[in-house]
Amino acid sequence: MTNYSTKLNELLLTTARQGASDLHIAVGRRPTIRIDSVLLPLAKEQILTREDAEGLVLALLTPDQKDRFLKLRQLDFSFNYEDKARFRVDVYFQRGFMAAALRLIPAQIKTIEELNLPPILHDFAKLNQGFILLVGPAGHGKSTTLAAVLDEINHKRTDHIITIEDPIEYLFAQDRSIISQREVGQDATSFHEALRAILRQDPDVIMIGEMRDPETIATAMTAAETGHLVFSTLHTNSASQTVDRIIDSFPPEQQGQVISQLASTLVAIISERLVPRQGGGRIPAVEIMLTNSAIRNLIREKKIYQIDLVIETSVQEGMVSLNRSLVNLVRRKEVSLEQAEGFSLNPAELRILLERS
């Protein structure tokens, strides 16, 4: 393998054509793609040597990115393959060898319906103020769901939408809204610094790619408190765990204020899993918590453990537990019982719900 730029282009094109979500480059393995959660080595490719992996990784980088990568030993950025595909890239070292993980970002932003998401997500695109969180494991559709909601705002409202991302994932085509997309590292030094300046940029809607530290969380809540619609993501497994994580991010002396702000600004938490679908592909199972008076009181009283019960008993208000979402998918024969149990946080309860139906 000598012309690494050409070989990289071939691998990127294969990833896009095969409908894969990811491409992995690592020494001692063939280039490997992920399709419907399953890793598949590319049988026609040779096993990568140290030189091959280094050549492919460096072919992704600009000279400035190469300098930063060699200094930091890890780097996140976005990469455009001609006009055919866009990737979110993480290059890193493992056992002293260069490696890369590339996530394919579809060029077309899908709608809420096309993603098989609950219709209640349309309601979030109509709000003028509040704090909405999308949570779940990495690679389970948070960014894609956020893009669908933001693009609906873009097509229906005359707003100024500002995103702060690391790196920028979906590229929006401005329609009725003005969309300013800021990339950490390129357009801003950090999430926190970008957020500190954001209220001077006259936003209506703010999207923070990920809440990584207490400063970012605090600024996001303040922005929601001062009349903005704020969206963000967290790597948590459920609505109740998300509330706990936010509160516990702060030292005890600040938690009282955080609890008060969270109770007053939080509109909803959407927890998402992409479950392998019978017949191929993946379909979302979605927990939805809407912040009603009962949820607000539980947050203020720090009785977070009771949130799951409120979600389970508030179906009429539009709330759905993850298990109920999984049960509905099993009933509709969209996913198998085994897959549903694998993604459930409480498989025993899942089986009870199925027996009752």
SEVOTI-556939 format. One record per residue (C-alpha): x, y, z; residue in three letters. Coordinates in nm, 4 decimals, always signed. Example, Ala and Ser with C-alpha at 12.3 -4.5 7.8 and 13.67 -1.06 7.14 Angstrom:
2
{{+1.2300 -0.4500 +0.7800} ALA}
{{+1.3670 -0.1060 +0.7140} SER}
This chain:
357
{{+0.0000 +0.0000 +0.0000} MET}
{{+0.1832 +0.3120 -0.1175} THR}
{{-0.0584 +0.5839 -0.2332} ASN}
{{-0.2405 +0.6327 +0.0951} TYR}
{{-0.4612 +0.9205 -0.0223} SER}
{{-0.6013 +0.7039 -0.3031} THR}
{{-0.6491 +0.4058 -0.0704} LYS}
{{-0.8190 +0.6285 +0.1897} LEU}
{{-1.0606 +0.7566 -0.0755} ASN}
{{-1.1432 +0.3979 -0.1751} GLU}
{{-1.2160 +0.3051 +0.1871} LEU}
{{-1.4341 +0.6133 +0.2433} LEU}
{{-1.6306 +0.5412 -0.0728} LEU}
{{-1.6773 +0.1770 +0.0312} THR}
{{-1.8040 +0.2903 +0.3737} THR}
{{-2.0598 +0.5228 +0.2134} ALA}
{{-2.1719 +0.2747 -0.0558} ARG}
{{-2.2138 -0.0133 +0.1913} GLN}
{{-2.4389 +0.2006 +0.4124} GLY}
{{-2.1952 +0.1603 +0.7030} ALA}
{{-2.2035 +0.3908 +1.0042} SER}
{{-1.8305 +0.3701 +1.0861} ASP}
{{-1.4873 +0.2877 +0.9463} LEU}
{{-1.2026 +0.1707 +1.1728} HIS}
{{-0.8324 +0.1810 +1.0900} ILE}
{{-0.5985 -0.0092 +1.3241} ALA}
{{-0.2679 -0.1956 +1.3003} VAL}
{{-0.2951 -0.5755 +1.2735} GLY}
{{-0.6482 -0.5733 +1.1313} ARG}
{{-0.8066 -0.5209 +0.7934} ARG}
{{-0.9933 -0.1893 +0.7574} PRO}
{{-1.3264 -0.2604 +0.9277} THR}
{{-1.6729 -0.1091 +0.8810} ILE}
{{-1.9761 -0.1194 +1.1094} ARG}
{{-2.3166 -0.2011 +0.9617} ILE}
{{-2.6259 -0.2224 +1.1871} ASP}
{{-2.4026 -0.2376 +1.4986} SER}
{{-2.1919 -0.5283 +1.3610} VAL}
{{-1.8195 -0.4860 +1.2817} LEU}
{{-1.7238 -0.6342 +0.9439} LEU}
{{-1.3587 -0.6536 +0.8269} PRO}
{{-1.3232 -0.5684 +0.4570} LEU}
{{-1.2149 -0.9076 +0.3208} ALA}
{{-1.0580 -0.7664 +0.0040} LYS}
{{-0.8246 -0.5366 +0.1998} GLU}
{{-0.4907 -0.6434 +0.3407} GLN}
{{-0.4084 -0.6461 +0.7119} ILE}
{{-0.2719 -0.3044 +0.8041} LEU}
{{+0.0920 -0.2661 +0.9018} THR}
{{+0.2226 +0.0167 +1.1178} ARG}
{{+0.3220 +0.2054 +0.8015} GLU}
{{-0.0209 +0.1497 +0.6402} ASP}
{{-0.2132 +0.2779 +0.9431} ALA}
{{+0.0157 +0.5790 +0.9756} GLU}
{{-0.0145 +0.6581 +0.6042} GLY}
{{-0.3961 +0.6387 +0.6113} LEU}
{{-0.4246 +0.8460 +0.9302} VAL}
{{-0.1878 +1.1169 +0.8063} LEU}
{{-0.3775 +1.1304 +0.4743} ALA}
{{-0.6761 +1.2575 +0.6747} LEU}
{{-0.4852 +1.5468 +0.8326} LEU}
{{-0.3891 +1.8973 +0.7281} THR}
{{-0.0365 +2.0089 +0.8316} PRO}
{{-0.1825 +2.2038 +1.1263} ASP}
{{-0.3940 +1.9061 +1.2346} GLN}
{{-0.0880 +1.6785 +1.2086} LYS}
{{+0.1095 +1.9062 +1.4425} ASP}
{{-0.1751 +1.9122 +1.6971} ARG}
{{-0.2276 +1.5358 +1.6709} PHE}
{{+0.1387 +1.4554 +1.7314} LEU}
{{+0.1400 +1.6914 +2.0300} LYS}
{{-0.1937 +1.5872 +2.1879} LEU}
{{-0.1852 +1.2175 +2.0731} ARG}
{{-0.5579 +1.2383 +1.9906} GLN}
{{-0.7707 +1.4681 +1.7721} LEU}
{{-1.1382 +1.5098 +1.6762} ASP}
{{-1.2352 +1.6817 +1.3517} PHE}
{{-1.4692 +1.6586 +1.0521} SER}
{{-1.3537 +1.5428 +0.7095} PHE}
{{-1.5218 +1.5945 +0.3725} ASN}
{{-1.4628 +1.3336 +0.1042} TYR}
{{-1.5042 +1.5435 -0.2110} GLU}
{{-1.8779 +1.6239 -0.2196} ASP}
{{-1.9761 +1.2608 -0.1710} LYS}
{{-1.9595 +1.2073 +0.2050} ALA}
{{-1.8764 +1.3731 +0.5351} ARG}
{{-1.7166 +1.2036 +0.8345} PHE}
{{-1.6638 +1.2814 +1.2014} ARG}
{{-1.3112 +1.1582 +1.2705} VAL}
{{-1.1195 +1.0665 +1.5847} ASP}
{{-0.7506 +0.9888 +1.5304} VAL}
{{-0.5551 +0.8497 +1.8240} TYR}
{{-0.2596 +0.6382 +1.9336} PHE}
{{-0.2924 +0.2843 +2.0718} GLN}
{{+0.0135 +0.0859 +2.1860} ARG}
{{+0.2228 +0.3486 +2.0108} GLY}
{{+0.0491 +0.2968 +1.6724} PHE}
{{-0.1744 +0.5462 +1.4924} MET}
{{-0.5422 +0.4529 +1.4577} ALA}
{{-0.8650 +0.6177 +1.3468} ALA}
{{-1.2410 +0.5871 +1.3912} ALA}
{{-1.4545 +0.7593 +1.1270} LEU}
{{-1.8310 +0.8097 +1.1671} ARG}
{{-2.0244 +0.8662 +0.8432} LEU}
{{-2.2538 +1.1684 +0.8614} ILE}
{{-2.5359 +1.1482 +0.6056} PRO}
{{-2.5437 +1.4461 +0.3697} ALA}
{{-2.9227 +1.4667 +0.3887} GLN}
{{-3.0817 +1.5610 +0.7209} ILE}
{{-3.3770 +1.3282 +0.7730} LYS}
{{-3.7112 +1.4364 +0.9163} THR}
{{-3.8602 +1.3182 +1.2454} ILE}
{{-4.0904 +1.0834 +1.0490} GLU}
{{-3.8105 +0.9418 +0.8360} GLU}
{{-3.6179 +0.8572 +1.1533} LEU}
{{-3.9220 +0.6762 +1.3045} ASN}
{{-3.9147 +0.9108 +1.6034} LEU}
{{-4.2189 +0.9892 +1.8221} PRO}
{{-4.4392 +1.2709 +1.6799} PRO}
{{-4.4116 +1.4623 +2.0102} ILE}
{{-4.0663 +1.5774 +1.8947} LEU}
{{-4.2467 +1.8194 +1.6596} HIS}
{{-4.3686 +2.0020 +1.9723} ASP}
{{-4.0103 +2.0760 +2.0777} PHE}
{{-3.9505 +2.2537 +1.7462} ALA}
{{-4.2350 +2.4953 +1.8318} LYS}
{{-4.1001 +2.6124 +2.1685} LEU}
{{-3.9447 +2.9542 +2.2236} ASN}
{{-3.7698 +2.8837 +2.5543} GLN}
{{-3.6425 +2.5962 +2.7642} GLY}
{{-3.3762 +2.3306 +2.8058} PHE}
{{-3.4077 +2.0017 +2.6115} ILE}
{{-3.1599 +1.7149 +2.6447} LEU}
{{-3.0988 +1.4164 +2.4198} LEU}
{{-2.9195 +1.1359 +2.6007} VAL}
{{-2.8035 +0.7815 +2.5384} GLY}
{{-2.4877 +0.5861 +2.4565} PRO}
{{-2.2491 +0.6994 +2.1822} ALA}
{{-2.3627 +0.6080 +1.8326} GLY}
{{-2.7324 +0.5818 +1.9134} HIS}
{{-2.8714 +0.8737 +1.7141} GLY}
{{-2.8556 +1.1755 +1.9461} LYS}
{{-2.6917 +1.4055 +1.6884} SER}
{{-2.9197 +1.2807 +1.4111} THR}
{{-3.2324 +1.3442 +1.6197} THR}
{{-3.1102 +1.6912 +1.7171} LEU}
{{-3.0407 +1.7717 +1.3520} ALA}
{{-3.3975 +1.6699 +1.2567} ALA}
{{-3.5513 +1.9008 +1.5205} VAL}
{{-3.3209 +2.1925 +1.4357} LEU}
{{-3.3849 +2.1545 +1.0627} ASP}
{{-3.7600 +2.1635 +1.1277} GLU}
{{-3.7088 +2.4957 +1.3092} ILE}
{{-3.4927 +2.6083 +1.0150} ASN}
{{-3.7734 +2.5393 +0.7668} HIS}
{{-4.0630 +2.6735 +0.9741} LYS}
{{-3.9339 +2.9668 +1.1808} ARG}
{{-3.7414 +3.2889 +1.1239} THR}
{{-3.4887 +3.2386 +1.4047} ASP}
{{-3.1163 +3.2699 +1.4592} HIS}
{{-2.9866 +2.9195 +1.5395} ILE}
{{-2.6324 +2.8931 +1.6778} ILE}
{{-2.4626 +2.5552 +1.7181} THR}
{{-2.1404 +2.4885 +1.9095} ILE}
{{-1.9916 +2.1552 +1.8062} GLU}
{{-1.6680 +1.9565 +1.8314} ASP}
{{-1.6517 +1.8879 +1.5430} PRO}
{{-1.9396 +2.0166 +1.3274} ILE}
{{-2.1410 +1.7145 +1.2158} GLU}
{{-2.4502 +1.7852 +1.0045} TYR}
{{-2.4247 +2.0845 +0.7706} LEU}
{{-2.7508 +2.2827 +0.7570} PHE}
{{-2.8719 +2.4608 +0.4433} ALA}
{{-3.0194 +2.7874 +0.5740} GLN}
{{-3.3861 +2.8300 +0.4878} ASP}
{{-3.6119 +3.0596 +0.6911} ARG}
{{-3.3632 +3.0720 +0.9777} SER}
{{-3.0084 +3.2045 +0.9992} ILE}
{{-2.7810 +2.9196 +1.1123} ILE}
{{-2.4365 +2.9897 +1.2581} SER}
{{-2.2333 +2.6722 +1.3123} GLN}
{{-1.9241 +2.7150 +1.5307} ARG}
{{-1.6579 +2.4459 +1.5602} GLU}
{{-1.4514 +2.4215 +1.8776} VAL}
{{-1.0842 +2.4490 +1.7862} GLY}
{{-1.1535 +2.6315 +1.4612} GLN}
{{-1.4161 +2.8962 +1.5424} ASP}
{{-1.3876 +2.8940 +1.9238} ALA}
{{-1.1246 +2.7875 +2.1770} THR}
{{-1.3669 +2.5805 +2.3898} SER}
{{-1.7356 +2.5048 +2.4477} PHE}
{{-1.7291 +2.7251 +2.7559} HIS}
{{-1.5708 +3.0239 +2.5810} GLU}
{{-1.8111 +2.9942 +2.2866} ALA}
{{-2.1069 +2.9789 +2.5244} LEU}
{{-1.9892 +3.2799 +2.7238} ARG}
{{-2.0007 +3.4878 +2.4045} ALA}
{{-2.3143 +3.3349 +2.2577} ILE}
{{-2.5700 +3.5625 +2.4269} LEU}
{{-2.4049 +3.8620 +2.2568} ARG}
{{-2.4706 +3.7033 +1.9168} GLN}
{{-2.8513 +3.7434 +1.9336} ASP}
{{-2.9503 +3.3744 +1.9254} PRO}
{{-3.3043 +3.2390 +1.9473} ASP}
{{-3.2063 +2.8712 +1.9468} VAL}
{{-2.8784 +2.7307 +2.0830} ILE}
{{-2.7451 +2.3809 +2.0254} MET}
{{-2.4465 +2.2630 +2.2315} ILE}
{{-2.2970 +1.9468 +2.0849} GLY}
{{-2.2102 +1.7996 +2.4242} GLU}
{{-2.2139 +1.9174 +2.7855} MET}
{{-1.8657 +1.8187 +2.9000} ARG}
{{-1.8149 +2.0204 +3.2170} ASP}
{{-2.0037 +2.2081 +3.4920} PRO}
{{-1.9288 +2.5489 +3.3333} GLU}
{{-2.0973 +2.4441 +3.0075} THR}
{{-2.3978 +2.3005 +3.1926} ILE}
{{-2.4359 +2.6159 +3.4052} ALA}
{{-2.4141 +2.8477 +3.1039} THR}
{{-2.6649 +2.6346 +2.9100} ALA}
{{-2.9181 +2.6546 +3.1941} MET}
{{-2.8652 +3.0310 +3.2251} THR}
{{-2.9252 +3.0711 +2.8512} ALA}
{{-3.2516 +2.8754 +2.8831} ALA}
{{-3.3458 +3.0850 +3.1870} GLU}
{{-3.2961 +3.4095 +2.9938} THR}
{{-3.5428 +3.3291 +2.7159} GLY}
{{-3.3636 +3.0963 +2.4745} HIS}
{{-3.4409 +2.7477 +2.3463} LEU}
{{-3.1378 +2.5331 +2.4298} VAL}
{{-3.0645 +2.1793 +2.3075} PHE}
{{-2.7750 +1.9598 +2.4150} SER}
{{-2.6636 +1.5990 +2.4659} THR}
{{-2.5211 +1.3834 +2.7459} LEU}
{{-2.3857 +1.0274 +2.7548} HIS}
{{-2.6310 +0.8983 +3.0148} THR}
{{-2.8694 +0.6030 +3.0028} ASN}
{{-3.2002 +0.7484 +3.1218} SER}
{{-3.3841 +1.0662 +3.2203} ALA}
{{-3.3390 +1.0068 +3.5944} SER}
{{-2.9685 +0.9282 +3.5536} GLN}
{{-2.9310 +1.2497 +3.3507} THR}
{{-3.0795 +1.4658 +3.6277} VAL}
{{-2.8515 +1.2954 +3.8809} ASP}
{{-2.5467 +1.3457 +3.6582} ARG}
{{-2.6154 +1.7179 +3.6126} ILE}
{{-2.6652 +1.7819 +3.9839} ILE}
{{-2.3643 +1.5690 +4.0856} ASP}
{{-2.1397 +1.7563 +3.8390} SER}
{{-2.1413 +2.0489 +4.0802} PHE}
{{-1.9889 +2.0805 +4.4296} PRO}
{{-2.2383 +2.0490 +4.7180} PRO}
{{-2.2470 +2.4251 +4.7882} GLU}
{{-2.3680 +2.4946 +4.4300} GLN}
{{-2.6194 +2.2121 +4.4018} GLN}
{{-2.9101 +2.4074 +4.5529} GLY}
{{-2.8919 +2.6707 +4.2799} GLN}
{{-2.8444 +2.4064 +4.0091} VAL}
{{-3.1504 +2.2125 +4.1289} ILE}
{{-3.3581 +2.5312 +4.1234} SER}
{{-3.2399 +2.6249 +3.7718} GLN}
{{-3.2893 +2.2724 +3.6384} LEU}
{{-3.6419 +2.2464 +3.7797} ALA}
{{-3.7416 +2.5778 +3.6215} SER}
{{-3.5722 +2.5432 +3.2776} THR}
{{-3.5833 +2.1711 +3.1889} LEU}
{{-3.8558 +2.0938 +2.9347} VAL}
{{-3.7785 +1.7367 +2.8343} ALA}
{{-3.5207 +1.4584 +2.8320} ILE}
{{-3.5229 +1.2183 +2.5379} ILE}
{{-3.3228 +0.8975 +2.5891} SER}
{{-3.2579 +0.7028 +2.2703} GLU}
{{-3.1335 +0.3564 +2.1673} ARG}
{{-3.0964 +0.2329 +1.8098} LEU}
{{-3.2096 -0.1301 +1.8181} VAL}
{{-3.1348 -0.3806 +1.5365} PRO}
{{-3.4512 -0.4224 +1.3342} ARG}
{{-3.5840 -0.7582 +1.2185} GLN}
{{-3.5000 -0.7714 +0.8498} GLY}
{{-3.2086 -0.5272 +0.8739} GLY}
{{-3.1363 -0.1695 +0.9748} GLY}
{{-3.1974 -0.0106 +1.3135} ARG}
{{-3.5019 +0.1532 +1.4720} ILE}
{{-3.5112 +0.3900 +1.7719} PRO}
{{-3.6489 +0.2955 +2.1113} ALA}
{{-3.7140 +0.6243 +2.2909} VAL}
{{-3.7792 +0.7206 +2.6527} GLU}
{{-3.9468 +1.0605 +2.6855} ILE}
{{-3.9650 +1.2580 +3.0096} MET}
{{-4.1650 +1.5808 +3.0016} LEU}
{{-4.1104 +1.8163 +3.2935} THR}
{{-4.4538 +1.8523 +3.4536} ASN}
{{-4.5227 +1.9792 +3.8059} SER}
{{-4.4615 +1.6320 +3.9565} ALA}
{{-4.1172 +1.6044 +3.7929} ILE}
{{-4.0273 +1.9605 +3.8987} ARG}
{{-4.1159 +1.8817 +4.2604} ASN}
{{-3.9082 +1.5619 +4.2531} LEU}
{{-3.6074 +1.7552 +4.1202} ILE}
{{-3.6488 +2.0284 +4.3856} ARG}
{{-3.6840 +1.7675 +4.6621} GLU}
{{-3.3945 +1.5658 +4.5137} LYS}
{{-3.6118 +1.2545 +4.4920} LYS}
{{-3.4702 +1.1677 +4.1501} ILE}
{{-3.5241 +0.7937 +4.2011} TYR}
{{-3.9034 +0.8524 +4.1729} GLN}
{{-3.8827 +1.0055 +3.8220} ILE}
{{-3.9065 +0.6637 +3.6509} ASP}
{{-4.2411 +0.5987 +3.8230} LEU}
{{-4.3823 +0.9339 +3.7066} VAL}
{{-4.2761 +0.8573 +3.3470} ILE}
{{-4.4424 +0.5140 +3.3664} GLU}
{{-4.7708 +0.6579 +3.4965} THR}
{{-4.7891 +0.9651 +3.2674} SER}
{{-4.8573 +0.8056 +2.9296} VAL}
{{-5.1559 +1.0374 +2.8720} GLN}
{{-4.9248 +1.3394 +2.8930} GLU}
{{-4.6970 +1.1985 +2.6226} GLY}
{{-4.4323 +1.0392 +2.8445} MET}
{{-4.2932 +0.6981 +2.7520} VAL}
{{-4.0543 +0.4738 +2.9422} SER}
{{-3.7784 +0.2952 +2.7522} LEU}
{{-3.9357 -0.0409 +2.8361} ASN}
{{-4.2744 +0.0670 +2.6986} ARG}
{{-4.1080 +0.1857 +2.3811} SER}
{{-3.9291 -0.1496 +2.3482} LEU}
{{-4.2543 -0.3399 +2.4212} VAL}
{{-4.4291 -0.1478 +2.1421} ASN}
{{-4.1503 -0.2415 +1.8988} LEU}
{{-4.1747 -0.6102 +1.9985} VAL}
{{-4.5552 -0.6073 +1.9622} ARG}
{{-4.5229 -0.4585 +1.6138} ARG}
{{-4.2639 -0.7280 +1.5341} LYS}
{{-4.0104 -0.4561 +1.4513} GLU}
{{-3.7532 -0.6048 +1.6930} VAL}
{{-3.7086 -0.9443 +1.8556} SER}
{{-3.7687 -1.0034 +2.2258} LEU}
{{-3.4004 -1.0966 +2.2664} GLU}
{{-3.2863 -0.7646 +2.1198} GLN}
{{-3.5368 -0.5715 +2.3325} ALA}
{{-3.4104 -0.7441 +2.6490} GLU}
{{-3.0528 -0.6644 +2.5498} GLY}
{{-3.1294 -0.2919 +2.5304} PHE}
{{-3.3607 -0.2743 +2.8334} SER}
{{-3.2334 -0.1325 +3.1624} LEU}
{{-3.4824 -0.3611 +3.3427} ASN}
{{-3.5464 -0.6822 +3.1412} PRO}
{{-3.7645 -0.8377 +3.4160} ALA}
{{-4.0052 -0.5413 +3.4001} GLU}
{{-4.0006 -0.5620 +3.0196} LEU}
{{-4.1196 -0.9223 +3.0298} ARG}
{{-4.3975 -0.8333 +3.2778} ILE}
{{-4.5199 -0.5525 +3.0492} LEU}
{{-4.5239 -0.7908 +2.7530} LEU}
{{-4.7215 -1.0540 +2.9466} GLU}
{{-4.9844 -0.7958 +3.0399} ARG}
{{-5.0425 -0.6945 +2.6790} SER}
